[in-house]
Amino acid sequence: MEEVTKILNENSARLAAINAKFNPITGENSVGDRFVFELKDFPIKVQHLPVSMRKVPLVKQLKKAGSIAAFLNKIGSDNDDRLKVIEQFVRLRNEHDFPFWAASCVYIKPKGGGEDILFRLNRPQRRLISRLENMRLANKPIRLVLLKARQWGGSTATQLYIAWLQLVHKVGLNSLIVGHVKDASTEVKDMFDQMIEKYPVKLLYQLGETYKEDEPKLVGVGKTGNIQRIPQRKCKIKIGTAEKPNSARGGDYNCVHLTEVGLWKTTEKMTPAQIVRSALSGMVYEPYTLVVYESTANGTGNLFHSEYLAAKEGKSQFEALFVAWYEIDIYSLKFESDAERERFAKWLYENRDNEYAASDRQESGQYLYRLWMMGATLEAINWYIAERSKYTDHGDMASEYPSNDIEAFTFSGRRVFPDDDIEQLRPACRPPKYTGEVYGKDDAGADALENLRFKREKYGRLAMWEDVEHDEDDEVVTERYLVVVDVCKGMSAKADWSVITVFDRLWMMEGEGPTVVAQWRGHIDMDRLAWKATQIAEYYNHALLVIESNTLETNNTKGEAEFILSLIRDVYDNLYARKQSPEDIKEGKPRKYGFHTNVSTKKTIIHNLKAVLRDHLYTERDEGCLDEYSTYIENEGRYEAPEGYHDDRIMTRAIGMHISLREMDVPKIVSRNTLYVHKRQAVSEASI
């Protein structure tokens, strides 16, 4: 089968990349961009040096000379200075090449015990160091939130990178380590102690400075025992814990390593957020300062979760980095033969759409194929299947071995929308053409709909992918635009957002689906939101306006919802009203405006939305909505966003797709006179 052959060929390519020779001493396949440097009489004849060394004068001169001997001859030195040149070159490379420095100067204790070994970066550690180096080389402050799978040495690499900055780059660069408990902080600090014990004293000095081989490299500061000093570098290393907030207080610290932040607990004295503020007090935002939050995930809604999301969404000064289990080389299980690997590849492909798992200790073929599409090798997936049999719940497995950053925080529920269905929408997502606000003569009342105009504003809350297309003078497109409103519950920063989404249904005339063309998102009082939505609906050719009324109706006890909607109804005649039963009509009960979301209607609209995504029946523009789809879960029969996540955009899509595809007529082109008569009649009937 051709597709199976493609999988096997791709798997071979992935294994080749994983097993590609990494030599930190020569620099081959090491971190960052590199260039080949050859010196025929240097101990390492061919080196792959970081490009930052290309402009170093000594490197340029040696490269031009072609050998150390030729270089010495040119500057008038004798061959006795050869060792001095080599030492100077090695020191230069130590400064520019962290993997080289680590593999030639830094001893660590290996996992499983044994003699200390030189530190060679593994694959995920190289990813981490690459991200840190990108910031340093760009002359930016180093800020990272690291979400980890287990057992790859993220803490070790982070702490030793800080040591590199302290010992090689800057004199007087102080560091602080804060763990969730004392043992965690001490364990990280022990790595530093072990490294400095075997670190050559002469490398703590400039070339040519005098030193003593037996001089102390670490001395205590004060009586607490949690601060030590490296006298040769005029820097301090302090350890603190989240359990004792005062021990984590910062001050004159340039590098702060916050480890296992997801496990930090709120105490009587301080919250994790307050501990972080205390630890970072006095930290300046400038190059060669570093702050790293690193942790395995520990549920949602906590400090680490919120910091990771903010970094991922580009809302903080930090970058986000996630390391999946399949990027860690130990999580791989070889096949007994090539034939077994081929059978597995065939099974994986044939079951790529199978949503059902044979037992609670297995994953579906669809999920396993998704691992393949993420980049896992067949051997890694083979390991995952074997390991998964230890767990009866996907969430338990995901908390230990997350495949992506969404899984890492583990939700106690089943995800509603499959990744494959979500990914179908991504190619059409893009930044909006404009941002701004729609304004009228007034902010509320009848004048709010007079003199409507869209004003571009850099920080406007209305994102517009397509502006309104006005009808021709003599022809009108009926039921083209649909505006759906999800009302936020509360005004706090942690509350869901209020969202107004505009759908264009024009191409439904050609058999296509609706398209999201505009979206307003923010926190605002309910009455102001209602008028804002009315203005946007009127701006988009007097669109059908659907306001989700459940929040309005449940958040008040004095008829505020009815009052707000009735005010709008008095000035806007294209407001969505629920269908009335024959009994209600017979009894003359007033119409109820707004879409009421309850247990029954929510199931209906979410089931419909699942089918819409599966069959790709609408066009999405906002990538943030895809993030909401990715985290939306079914938990004990309830559809919801996990703590710390949102579903406001999802609800506008769910309501919008239900009404657009099930209740509204397909748009059509009619003469303006016909529409006028039709609308007059409809308004008259509704009034009766």
N, C-alpha and C positions, 0 to 999 in steps of 0.2 A: 504494500500500500504506500503510495507516494507520500501521504501526510506523515505516516509513521517514520519513513526514511528521513523526512525533514526534521522530525523531533530528535531522532538518533544523531543526525549530523550536528544539530544545534547543541545537543547535550555534550557531544565531543568537544565542540568549541568552548562551551562553558567550563568543562573540566580542564581544558588546556589553559584557559585564562586563570583559573584558580591555582593550577599547579605550575604556572609560569615561574621561572627562576627569579626569586627576590634575593638580591645580595646587597645588604646595606653597606658593606665595606667597599665594593666596587661602585655601588650606586645603581646597579642594573635593576630596572623595574621598581625603583624606589619612589618615594613620595615627591610629587610636584614635577614641573617641567625641568628637563635636564639636557646637557650637551656633553658630547664625548670629548674627553681631554686625555692626550697621550704624552707621556714622558718616558723615554726608553730607559733611563737610569733611575727612575723612581721605584720604590718598593712595589707599588701598584702601578703597573705600566699603563693600563687603560682604565680610566675612571669615568663614571657618568655623574657629572657635577651639577648641582642646582644652578639654574640660569642666573640666579642672583650673584654667583661668583664670576660670571663672565667679564664683568667690568672691574674686578679687583685688580689693582696694578700688578701685584706679584703674579697673579694668574696670567694676565695678559703678557707679561714679560717672559715667563717660563714657556708659554705656548709659542711665542714668537721664536724663542731660542731653540726649542725642541728637545732640550735636555738640561739637567741641572748643571752639568759640566760646562756646556756652552754658555749658560746664563752667568755662571761664576767667572768665566773667562772674560765675558763682555763687561762686567762691572769691576774687573780687576781684582777679584778675590781668588784665593787658592782653593784647592779641593778640600782642604780641612774644614771649610765652612759648609760642606755638603749636608751634614746632619742638622745644622742650624736652619738651613733652608727647608729641609723636610719637616722639622718640628714647627716652623712658622706656617708652612702650608697646611699641616694637620690641624693646627689651632684655627686657622682660617676656615677650614672645612667644618670643624666642630661648631663654629659660629653659624654657619649657613645650612648645615645638614644635620637635623635632629636624629634621623635614623642611624647615620654614621656615628655620631657622638654616643648614642645609646648602645650601639653594638660594639663599640671599642672601649668605652669608659664606665659603663653602668652595669653593676652586678645586681641580680635579683634572685630571690629564692624560687625555684621552679615549683609548679603545682605537683603535689604528690611527694614532695620532699627530695632530698639529695643535695649535692654540692651546689653552691651558688653558680649561676650561669650569666653570661652577658645577655643583655636585653635586646632581642630581635623582635621587631613589630610583627604581629600577625595581621591578617587581612583587614578585619574591622578596625584594628588600632591604626592601620595606615589611613583608613578613611577619616578617622577622628583627627589624627595629626594633620592631614591634608586640609581639613576645614579650619583648624586653628592657625595653620601656617598661611592660608589664604588671607585671613584677617591681619595677621602680623605683617606680612609682606605688602599689604595694601596700606600700611601705616594707620590701621584702624584699631580702636580698643577691641580686645578679644572678649567676646560675649557669646556663650553657647549654652543651650539647654539640651542635654544628652539623655535620650530615652533608650534604655538598654534592655536587650535580652541578657540572659545570664551567662557567666563563665567565658568571658573573652578578654577581661582585663581592662575595661574602660577606666576604672578608678586608677589603676596602676599607670596607664599611659598618660592620664590627665596630670597626676601628681609629678611624674617624671618630666613632663613638658614644663611644668612650673619650675622644677629644679633646674632645668636647662636655662630658662630665662634668668634665674637667680645666679647660677654659677658661671654662666658663659656670657650672657648679654649685658646685664646691668648690675652695677654695684648698688647696694642699699635697697634692693627690691624685696620687701617684706611679704610674707604669705600667711594665710589663715586657712585652716582646715576645720570645717564644722560637719560633724556626723550626727545621726539621730540618737546614738548612744555613745558613751565613752569608748567602748571597745571598737566601734566602727571608726571613730576618729583616730584612735591609737593605731589601728591596723594600717590605715593609710599613712600615718606618720612613720610607722616602723619601716615601710618601704623606703622612705627618705633616709632614715637612720642607717639602714643596711647599705644603701647606695653610697652615702657619704663616707662610711667606714672604709670602703675599698677604693674610694675616689683618690686619684693622685693629687697630693698636696700641691705640686708645682702647677697644676692646672687651675688652682685657685688664685694664682698670681699671674701678672703679666710676664711675658717672655723676658728673661734677663733679671727679674727681681729675685732677691735672696729669700730663702725660706729654710725651715728645718723639717726634716722628714717626720719627726715624731711630734710635731706641734699639734695641739688639739684642733679638731675641725668643727666640733660642736661643744658649746658651753651653755650651761643653764643661765636663765635670767629670772631673778626673783625667787620666791620660795614656793610657788604653786606647782612648779614642775611642768607646767603646760606651755612654757615659752623657752625656746632655745635660740642660740645665736651662732652664726658662722662668722667668726671674727675677720677672716681674710676677705669676705665679701660684704661685711658691714650690713648683714641682713638677718632678719628674725623669722622663725617658723613657730606659729602658735597653733595649738589645737583647742577646740571647744566642742560643746555638744548642745543639741537642741533641748536636752533634758535640763541643762543648767544655763539658762539664757545669758547670764552675766559672763560666763566663760566664752561665749560666742561674740562678745562685743568687739567690734572692729576698732578702727582708729587709723593709724598710719600703716595701712596695709594696701599693697598694690595688686596682689593675686589672691583671690578667694575661691576656695574649692568647697562647694556645698555638696556633700555626698549623701546618697539615699534620702533625698528630700521628700520623696513620696511617703516615707515612713515616719516623718516628723509628726509629733502629736501636739495638740493644743494643751498647754498646762494652765494652772491657776494664774500664773504670772504673765504668760505671754503666748501669743499665737505664732504659728510658723512664719506668717508674713511679717510679724513684728521682729522675730529673730533675724530674719533676712535683712530687714531694714537696719537693725542694730549692727549686724556683721558688715554691712556695706557702708556704714556711716563713715564719712570722710573720703570715700573712694572717688577719685576724679575720673572723668571720662576722657581718657587720652591714650595714645599708643603705649604699648608695653604695660598696660593694666589688663588684668584677666579676671573674669568671673565665669565659673562653670557650675551650673546646676546639673547634677547627674543622679539618676535613680532608675531602678526598675519601677514600673507603674504600680500603684496601689489604689485602684479605684478612681472614681471621678469626683469632681467638685472640690478637691484639695488644692493646696498651693502649687504643687508640682504640676498637676494637671492643667491648672489655669495658666501657669507660666509657659508650659510647652505649647498650649494652643495659641497664646498670644505671640510666641516666637514663630510658630508655623504660619500664622496668618499675617505676619509682618507688622504686628501692632506694637512690638517692643523693640528695644535696642539689641535684643538677642537673636541669634539664629537657632534653628531647631535641627537636631540630627537624631535619626532613629536607626538602630541596627537590628535587623531581623534575624531570626534564628538561623535561616538558611545561608546567611553570610558568614557563619561561624563554622570553621572547617571540621570541628569534631562531630557536628551533627550531620553525619553522612553514613550510609550503610551500603556497602558494595553488594552487587549482585553476584551470584555464584557462577554465572556464565553470561556470555554475550546473548545467548538464546533467551535466558531469563529476562535480561534487560529489554530485549526486543518485545517479548510477550507483555511485559509491563507497559511499555510505550504504546503498544496497540490497545491494551485495555484502557489506558488513560485517555487516549484519543476517542475511543468508542463510547466512553462514559462521560465525556466532557459536558454534556447537557443534563446528566442524571442528577436530580436535586435530592434524591433520597439515599440515606445511609442505611446499611443493612442492620446496624445495631447502634446503641448509644456509645459504643467504644470505637466507632469508625466515623469517618467523614464521607460525604458524598463525592461521587466522581467529579461533579461540577466544582466543588471546593478544591479538590486535589489538582484538577487541571488549572484552576486559577493560580495555585502555587507555582505551577510550571510557567504560566504567563507572567508571573511576577519576577521570575528569574531563577527559581530553584532548579537544581539539577535533578535528574531522575533518582540519583543515589540519595539526595537529601530528602526527596519525597518518600522514598523507600524507608528511610530512617523515621520520618514523621509518622508513617503508618504504624510502624512497630512501637514507637513511643506512645502514640495516641491510645493504644489498647490498655494502657495503665489507668486511663481516666474515663469516667462515665459522662463527663460534661465537657463540651467544647470550650467553655469559659475557663475551666481549670487548666486545660492544656494551653490555651491562649495566654493565660497569665504568666506561665512559665516560659513559653516559647511563642511569642507573638509573631505573626507573619507581617503585620503592618502596624502603624501607630494607633489605629482605631482599635484593633484587637488588644493591643497592649494594655489598655485601660480596662478591658474586660467588662462587658455589660451583662447583667443578670437577665438575659432575655435573648430572644431569637431575632436576628436582623430581618427586616421586612423586605428590603429591596436588594436583590442580588447585584454584585459588583458589575457583572457583564451587562445588565440592563442599564445601570447607571452610566457606565462608560460609553454606551451608545450616544449619550447626550453631550459628552465632553467636546467633541470636535466643533460644535456650533457655539460653544461658550466663548465669550470675548469681553474685554473691557467695554464699558458703555461709550457711546459717541460723545454724550454730553452729561454733565451733572448740573443740577440747579433746582428750582422750585417753580410751581405754577402759582401765580398770584392773580387776584381779582381786585375789584374796587374796594372790597372789604374782606375781612377774614371769616365772616359768618353772615348768615341771613341771605336775603335775596340779592343784595349787592355783591356777595361773594362770587356770584356767577357772571357778573358784569365785567366787561373789559378784561377778559381772561388772557393771560400771556405767560409764556415760559421764559424765565430769566436764567441764563447760564450763571452758575456760581461754583467756584472751585470746591467748596465744601457743602454744596447742596445735597439734600437727602434723596432727591429723585434722580435715579440713574436712568438714562434714556438711551436705548439702543436704536430705536426708530422714532422719529417725531410723527405726529399725527399727519395723515393724508386726508385733506379735506375733499368732500364730494364735489362733483361737477355742479354747475349751475342748474342743469335740468335733470341730472340723474343722481341717485343716492344708492349706496350699498347698505342694505338693511342688516342689522345685527352683526356689524363688523367687529366692533370693539367690546370687550368685556373687562370690567374692573372688579377685582375681588379684594376684600379687606379682612385681614386677621388682626384682631384687637389684642393688645398686650394685656397681661394680667399683672397690674401693678406698675410702678414707675421706677423701681430700683434698677441699678446697673446690672443685677443678675437676672432680672425678669426677662421673659421673652420680648422680642421687639414687636412693635406694630408694623405690619407690612401691607402695602397697597400694590397689587400687581396688575398690570395691564396686559391683556392678551389681544393679539390681532388674529381674527378668524377669516380674513379675506380669502386665503388660499384653500379654505375648505370647499370653495366652489369648484376647485380643480382636483379635489380628492386628497389634498394635503391636510396637515393638522394645524392647530393653533400655534402661535409663536409668542413668547414673552417679549414685549417690546419696551416695557418700562417698569420700574419698581421703586417705590418709596419705602424707606425703612428707618425707623427711629423710635424714640420714646416721646410720647406726647399725651396730653389729657384726652380722654375719650371724646368729648364734644368737639375739640379742635381736630382730632383725627377724622371724625365723621365729615366735617366741613372740608378738610383737606382732600379727602377721597372724592367728595362731591365735585370739587373744583377740577380734579384730575379727570373724573368721568365726563364732565361737561366739555373739558378741553379736548378729549378724545371723542369728538363727534357725538356727544350726548349718549355715551356708552351705557349699557346695562350695568348698574351698580349693585354689587352683592356684598353686604356687610355681615360677617360672621357675628351673630348676635348673642351667642352663648355667654361670652365674657360680659357683655353689656347687661344681660339679664341676671347673671348670677352674682355680679359684683355690686348690685344695688338692691335696695329694698323699698325704694320710694318711687318706682316707676321712671327712673332716669332713662332707661333704655327706650321705653315707649316715647318718652318726651323728646329725646334726641332724634330718634328716627322719624317721629311725626313732624318735627321742625324741618327736617330735610325733605320729607314727603310733600310738605306744603310748597316747596320751591323747585323740587326735582321730580318729574313724573316718570322717570325710568329707573325706579328703585325696586329691587327684587323683593317679591312677597311670596311666602310659602303657599303651596297649593292648598285650597280649602276642600274639605270633605263636603259631599252633598248636604249632610246634616247641618254643617256650619253655615252653608249658604242659605239653606231653608230657614234657619233660625236667625239669620241676619247678623251673625257675629262679625266683628270687624276683622279685616285682613291683618295678618301679622307679618311685619316686614323683617327682612334679614334672614340669613341661613342659620338655623339652629343646629349646632353640633352636639349630639348626645351619643350614647353608647351605640345605638342602632345606626344613626346616620353616619357616624364616624367609620364604622366598619364598612358601610356601603361605599363611601367615597375613597377609603384607603384601598379596598379591594379593586375598585375601578382604576385607581392610580397605579396599582401594581401592573394591571393589564396594559395600561397606557405606556408605562416604561418598557415593559416586555416587548410590546409591538411597536415601540418608538413612534407614538401617535402625536407627539407635540415637539416643538423646538425650544430648548432651554438656552438662555443666554448667560445666566448668572452662575458662575462656578461655585459660589458659596452655597447654592441650593443643592449641588451634588454632594457637598460635605454633609449637609443635613440628611440627605438620603442615605449616606453611608453609615450614619450612626443611629438611625431610627429603628426602634425595636418593638417587638411584641412581647410583653411581660405579663404573664398570668392573665391573658385575655385582653389586656389593655395595650393600645398603640400609644407610644410616647417616646420622647427624647430622654436619654439618660441624664442624670444630674450633671450639670455643667455644660450641656449641649442645648440646642434650640431646634424647634420645628415650625417656626412661624412661616418660613417660606414654603415649607411642605404643605401647610394647611391651605395657603392660597392656591397652590397648584391642585391639591386634591379637590377643593370646592370648585375651582375653575374648570377642571377637566370634567367633573360630573355635570355641571350645568351646561358647559359648552357642547359636550358630546351627547348628552341625554335629555336636555330640556329645551335648548335653544334650536331654532330652525337654522338650516344652512344659509349663509348670507346669499343675497341675490341683488341684482341691479334693477331698480325700479325708477319710474319717473318721480320727480319731486312732488308733483300734484297728487299722485296716487298715494304716496307715503303720508302726505298731509291729511288726506281724508281718512286713511286707515288709522293714523295716530289719534285723530280727533274722536273717532268712534271708540277706540280702545280706552282712551281716557274716560270717556263718558260711561262706558260699561263698568270700569273699575270704580268710578265714583258712586255709581248706583249700588 
